[in-house]
Amino acid sequence: MPSTRLLYGTTAFLSAFLLFLIEPLAAKQILPVLGGSSAVWLTCLVFFQTTLLLGYLYAHWLTGAPDPARQRRIHTAALILSLIALALSEFLHPAFGSAAHPVVTIFWTLTRTIGLPFLVLASTSPLLQLWLSQHEADPTGRPAPVWFRLFALSNIGSLLALIAYPSLFEPHLTLRTQRTLWAAGFFLFALLALWLTAQGRPATKPQLEHDEAPHTPRARRWLWFLLPMAAAMQLSSVTAHLTINIAAIPLLWVLPLAVYLITFILAFDRPAFYRRPLVVRVLVLMLASLGYALSKADFSLPIYLTIVFFLLECFVACLFCHGETYSLRPRRTSEATLFYLLIAAGGAAGTFLIGIVFPLLFSANYDLAIAFFVTAVLALAATWPDGWTQRLLWTTASVLLFALTLALHASMGRGSMLNIRNFYGSLRVTQTVSPITQSPMRTLMHGAIQHGTQIFDPGFSHIPTTYYGTGSGIGLALRFCCAGRTKNIGVIGLGTGTIAAYGGKGDRIRFYEINPQVPPIAHNLFTYIRDSFAAITTVPGDARTSLADELKAGAPQRFDVLAIDAFSGDAIPLHLLTREAIQLYRQHLTPNGILAFHVSNQYLDLAPELALLAQDAHLEARDVITGSLEGRGEFRAEWVLMTADPTFFTQADISSLADPIYIKPSLRLWTDDYSSLLPILQAGGH
């Protein structure tokens, strides 16, 4: 018979491992419904933190029940119901909703697939800590001190799951296998939890009267909530900054969350590691340095240094918040579940502010600056007893960071015709003077990514710029696809509508765009669509869903060229790059039609995977890479062209520009049930 603590520790570890393993798995399953947007992860974080709060609230309510036997019966019923819910849910055979209301879709999908099992897992750590304390009560009935190391142990399980998913599970297992293994793990956890629930001797209400430690003051309880809230704001804002503005790689979801969990482990399992004087000094330095970097639009560092600095700031800030939270922990055993409840409430509030509230309140992204400001204010509150030196330091820091937020707001307004924000990100239209013609030039920005530019000069306004020049892959496809006849063109991703510049009389161009804020911008602030001679239509919603619906309705589009232009910014919508997606595209193409994938990306080498997909579909694929032409406003661009036409790549104007693609032996074909970005990460991105 294993020792009691070993059994409790194993159950807590397994529950936390499963809790954090399901997070990236569930988020990845939802990604296709919402166009692969990186905001999916942030919204999922809001759900996870909120359900964690509900789990802690359930634990707090349950342990307050006066009848110990009733506590056990209720939790036994909850465990059994969670097993039934998992067996009956759509988790093993998912069928998700639409992209019309993304936040609602995410919350409803997660609730009906993993909601109850997730809640039971979330409640495990605080329940086991209190029950272990009661189990180890002395002969007089006085509960043993709360074993806070159990919380750290559960965080180690969480961290291992977070590391294992992108490195072991995602690259080697299909989604179906991942779901099956997770369900098996949950079944094992439920058996252990049922056994523990049936054992032990929970304390009765009279026995709890022996807990004579003083009650925690109300002000300190507020910090149990506010400090974790600041840490969650740091986690969410740094995650959003890394995945949108620096490196648009969904795998970067893992890094800030891992940092966040490590600080929890250190604070609760190795409290001696937290040295307030040192951490406070480093935190001031990090906030000042990154605050300065945010205030300078032209400030840049190599990508890896930038990532390291932001992760280091997140680490220091979260270590401060969690270290201070642990130092303020309750001395009364009966307050343990309230302590964890308020920690969870703070985490839910922080992610809710960044993931849901701020996109509704602000037209531009000030999340990082606000998170810095809130951290400084709470540092002022936590260090207030240390005297006037700390008070003056953190008052000054708070004022400066508030001023930084105001300065960012002012800078966003300068040179901007429009700032707008929704679930799919922050869009900004700037107007500057073209260095080529000295005439007005407008640019659509999605975060830090340029999604199209137009020069408003009579000689340039009809010329495709940026990634769509006449010598680019899409330019070659549109110029040589149809031998002088009218063209039927499909485009996934609207942007500024630059491809409309290729439209001639009698041509048809059909754009598919998931972000409802993009079409009004393309139609009203840019003129590519208005000036095009082609008949143009725009289809809202996720492109793959729309194309599938058109087939069901018996309306294949018969495109001569279908351009998939969704891979140069924000997240990589992997559901547009699978075997099933290619099959769908081909049903909408003419027999010799061309698929053109825009894959300009300094962090991911997508061309080999596309070549593998082309090989599977019996298509010929070539890589077309063109350099920048400042005189025409063209950027370096990479397009992968696929076609079944045996003569297309033999044309003289194309053969010298279209290169064969080397397929790495280690690559595995992407399907709707399997995909991983890890094998195609490029170490040279900067």
Secondary structure, DSSP 4 states (H G I P E B T S, - for coil): ---HHHHHHHHHHHHHHHHHHHHHHHHHHHGGGGTT-THHHHHHHHHHHHHHHHHHHHHHHHHT-S-HHHHHHHHHHHHHHHHHHHHHSSSSS-----SSSHHHHHHHHHHHHHHHHHHHHHHHHHHHHHHHHHHT--TTSPPPPP-THHHHHHHHHHHHHHHHIIIIIHHHS-HHHHHHHHHHHHHHHHHHHHHHHHSS-PPPHHHHTT--SPPPPHHHHHHHHHHHHHHHHHHHHHHHIIIIII---GGGGHHHHHHHHHHHHHHHH-GGG--HHHHHHHHHHHHHHHHHHHH-TT----HHHHHHHHHHHHHHHHHHHHHHHHHT--SSGGGHHHHHHHHHHHHHHHHHIIIIIHHHH-SS--HHHHHHHHHHHHHHHHHGGG-HHHHHHHHHHHHHHHHHHHHHHHHHHTTEEEEEEETTEEEEEEEEE-TTTSSEEEEEEETTEEEEEEE-STTTTTS--BT--TTSHHHHHHHHSSTTS--EEEEE--TT-GGGGG--TT-EEEEEES-TTHHHHHHHT--HHHH-SSEEEEEES-HHHHHHHHHHTT----EEEEEE---SSSS--GGGSSHHHHHHHHHTEEEEEEEEEE---SSB--HHHHHHHHHHTT-EEEEEEE--BGGGTBPPEEEEEEES-TTGGGSHHHHTTEE--PPPTT----BTTB--SGGGB-TT--
